[in-house]
Amino acid sequence: MSHPDAAVPGVASSEPAWRRRGLALLSGFLCHGTFLVAVGSMFLALRNGLALGRGPLHGPAAWAANAALALQFPLVHSFLLTERGRRLLGRVFGARHGRTLAPTTYAWSAALQILATFLLWSPSGTVWWHPTGGAALAMHGLYASAWLFLGKALLDGGLGLQTGWIGWTALWRGGKARFPAMPEHGLFAVCRQPIYLGFALTLWTGPVWTPDRLLLAGLWSAYCVVGPLRKERRYLKMHGEAFAAYQRRVPYMLPARRTAA
């Protein structure tokens, strides 16, 4: 959803290119492979009311474990954006290349957290509503639309940044990660946080309603509203008046027509 944005140093030329590129390919494979599995798991799990989790717990223990799974994502995700978190990310692949690969490592960690949430979830077995007929078609249409909105937001925000592509490809080239400019186009022209909005929409539009879905949707939606505030403070420090003008011009979460600065 957001990435560490500290400058990354160039890659030392004394290392054999095959070793550097091998590490780049390995990190890219781990990141993108996990990302695809995590997104697929999230899509199916939310569609089925989180009934597909493999967690073995029941009763109060299940609710406590599920709440912990839900909370670990926003807590760790936010921590990794702090100075200490960025330093930690920079050590995952070693001192030599860790900072260059930080965008990839960040995306990989987010994918692992999402995958863990849906894989380890202990389903309650309670179903409040499972639509059929026309209601099912309508709900599936809303759900697909939410995912399309999220995909468009990720594309507008810089897909290479959001997926960690810019980290491992920078290592492959032997240079620095190329961070995109502050996004102001597409969905970002009518909403400052369309990625978080799209993420929240996927939580609420799945066709099957269960208490499990309500728990996860409530906790993660709260993060979608509060979490970007730290990101905006960082952007204000980085971009100064340019971002302040953008804040005055474009609403925070709910899309609206652009206004004059």
N, C-alpha and C positions, 0 to 999 in steps of 0.2 A: 504494500500500500504506500510506503515511504522508505527512504534509504539513507544510510550515513553519507554525508556529503563532504567529508574532509578531503582535502587534496591528497592525491596518491602520488608517490614518487615514481620515477622511471625505473625500469628494470636494469639491473647491472648487466653489462655486456660480457662479463667474464664467464657466465654460465653457458653451457652448451644449449643451443636453441632447441634441440630435441627434448631435453629435460623440461625446459620451461613450457614448451608447447604441450608436452604430455600432461603436465600438471593442469594446464589450462583446459585441455579436453576432459580430463577426469573431473575437474570441478564443474565444468559446464554440464557434463553428463549427469552427475549427481544432482545438481540443482534443477535442471529442466526435467529430468526423469521423475524426481520426487514431486516437482510442481505439477506435472500432468496427472500423476496418480492422486495427489492431494485434491486437485480441482475436481477430478472425476468422483472421488469419494464424497466430497462435499456436495456435489450436484445430486448424486444418488441418495445420500443420507437425508438431505433436506427435502427431497422429493417424497421420501417415504416416512417422514416424521421421526427420523433418527432411529428407526427400527432395525437398522443393519449393523449396529455396533456389536463388537465381539466381547465387550466387557462381561465378566461373570457375576457381578454383584447384584444384590436385590435389596429392596426396602431402603431404610435410611442410609445404609452404607453405599448403596448405588447413587442416591441423591448427593451425598457428600462427595463421592468420587467424581460424579459428573460435573458438579459445580467447580471442583478443582480443575478439571480438564478445561472447562469453559473459561476459567479465570487465567489459566497459565498463558493463553495466547495473548491477550492484551497486556498483561503484566510484563512478560518477557519481551514482547514486540516493542513495547515502550522503553524498556530498560536498554535495549540494544541501540536505541537512538541517543542515549546519553553519552557523555565523554567516556565513562568507564566501559559502557557497552561497546562503543566503537573500538576502544583499545582491545577488548576481548575478541571481537570479530577479526581484528588485524593479526591475531596470533593463531587463528585456527589452522591456517596453511603455512605457518612459520613466519619468522621475522622478515625473510627476504621478499615474499610475495603476498603476505597476508593482507596488507593494506590495499594493494592493487585488486585483490579478489574480494574485498569487503562487500561491494554491492552484490556479488554472487553469493557470498556466504550469508548475507542478510536475507536474501530471497529464499535460499535453501533452508535456513532456520525457520522462516515463516511457513514454508511448505511442510516441514517436518512437524511443526506444532499443529497445523490444521489436520494433517493426516492422523496424528496421534489422537486428536479430539474425537474424530469420527470413527476411528478404528477401535479405540479403547472404551467408547461410550457403552454404558450398561443400560439397555432399553428397559423402560418400565413395563412395556406390554400393554399399556392403556392407549386406546385410540378414541379421540373425541369426535373426529369427523373424517370420513373417507369418502370424498365426493364421487358420484357416479353420473353417467349420462352427460347432459349439457353442462352441469356444474363442474364436472371433471375436465371437460374440454376448456371451459373458461379459466379454471384455475391453472391448468397446464399452460395456457396461453399467457397468463400473467407471469407465471414462473419463467417461461422462456424469454419474455420481454425484459424481466429483471436481469437475467444473465446477459442478454444482448446489451442492455444499458451499461452493465459493469464492464463488458468487453470493450465497448466504445470508450468508456472513461479511462480504462487502462491504456488503450491506444493513444488517446489524446494526451495522457500524462507522460507518455514515452514508454513504449513497451519494453525497450531494452533496459530501462531503469527498473521498471516494475518486476521484470522477470529475472533480473541479475545478469542479463546478456552482456552488459557493458563491462562487467568485471573480468570475466574469463577471456573475452575477445581482446581486451586491452593487454592482458598477459600474453596472449598468442602473438599480438603485434610487437610486444616488447616496449609498450609505451604506457601512457596514463589513461585511465577511464575517462571517457568523454560524456560528461553529464549534460543532459539537455537543458535548454533555457527554461526559465520559470514558465509553466504552461498558462496560457491565457486564451487559447483558441478552443474550438469545439465546445464540448460540455463545460469546460472551464470558463467559457465566456458568460455562462448563466448561473454558475454554481462553483464556489471555490473548492468544494470537497466532493466532486462527483464520484470518486472511487469509493469513498466511505459510504456515500448515499447508495450507490449500486450494491455494495456489499450488504448493507442493511436490507435493501429490497429483496435480495435473494433469501434472506432469513424469514421474511414474513409472507412470501407469496407461494411457498411450496403447497401442493394440494392436500397433503395429509396433515391433520392437526393432532398433536399429542402433547402431553405435559412436558415431555422432553424438548420438543421444539420450542415451546413457550419459554422454558428456562434458558435455553441457548440464545434464542432471539432477543430476550430481554437483556441479558448480560452483554452480548456482543453489540447490540444496538446502542446501549449506553456508551460503550467504548467508541463506537463510530461517531457519536456526538462530541464526546469529551476528548478523545485521543488526538484529533487533529489540532487542538489548541497549542500543544507543544510544538508541533510541526510549524504552525503559523508563526510562533515566536521566533523559531529558528530562521524561517524565511524572511521575517522582518529584519532580523539582524544581518542576514546575508545581502538582501536586496534593498533595504532602506526604504526611501520614499516611493520607489517603483511598486513595491508590494503594498505599502500603506495606501497608495492611490487605488490599487487593485482591490483592496479590502473595502474601500469606500464605494467602489463602483459595482462590485459583484457580491451578492448575498452569500452567506456562509454555507448553508446546507440545502435549502429549498430553492430549486431553479427559478429564476425570474429574468425578465428582459434586462439587458444592459442599460445602465443609466450613465449620464455624463459624469466625469470625474469632478 
